[in-house]
Amino acid sequence: EVQLVESGGGLVQPGGSLRLSCAASGFSFSDHYMDWVRQAPGKGLEWVGRSRNKANSYTTEYAASVKGRFTISRDDSKNSLYLQMDSLKTEDTAVYYCARVGRGYYYDYWGQGTLVTVSS
Amino acid sequence: DIQMTQSPSSLSASVGDRVTITCRASQGISNNLAWFQQKPGKAPKSLIYAASSLQSGVPSKFSGSGSGTDFTLTISSLQPEDFATYYCQQYKSYPLTFGGGTKVEIK
């Protein structure tokens, strides 16, 4: 059974940093691209970024709103995806989800999400 | 960026109704479109990919159609468990973008 479990959320002050993790199980993590998607309270879904797999040199893509502040990485030996968030702003407050990217570049599984609150 | 516009933003329907939600892309995306269902306080659930293909385990009352810029999600006979918010997403090009959502409520 595919499982994605996010962790690391919490309360952080503006300008601070936080690192989210997504622990994957039930599939060959190293074969898959993985994404982060967020949802501000009461709002819609927003794509944050992507980590490609080893076959594609672990390259990454980011939304303009987080580029230069957020960094996506992965550790295939630990079946884990990470989101390092620096220079956090109040508008980064959201539930952050990791999602598995299927063979056809669509999402097939989502984690349960972790809440990040940026507030003084 | 490709803008995704969903309509309506909300609708009220009764159990047993046929419901159709539309999604329009600001430029052609071929069939690189997915639909998701989200219930309050829960993670999104993947329903449809490649515009019309059902994810494994998704009941056949859900169907998708379209190509290019215009897409639809249809629920053939609305059941109580289908009341939720539905989102479309294009995955043709970066940045990936979502529609604003359609909230399906009980009439």
Interface residues (C-beta under 8 A of the other chain):
Chain A: D35 V37 G44 L45 E46 W47 R50 E61 A63 A64 Y97 G102 G104 Y105 Y106 Y107 D108 Y109 W110 G111 Q112 G113
Chain B: N32 A34 F36 Q38 K42 A43 P44 K45 S46 Y49 A50 Q55 S56 Y87 Q89 Y91 Y94 P95 L96 T97 F98 G99 G100 G101
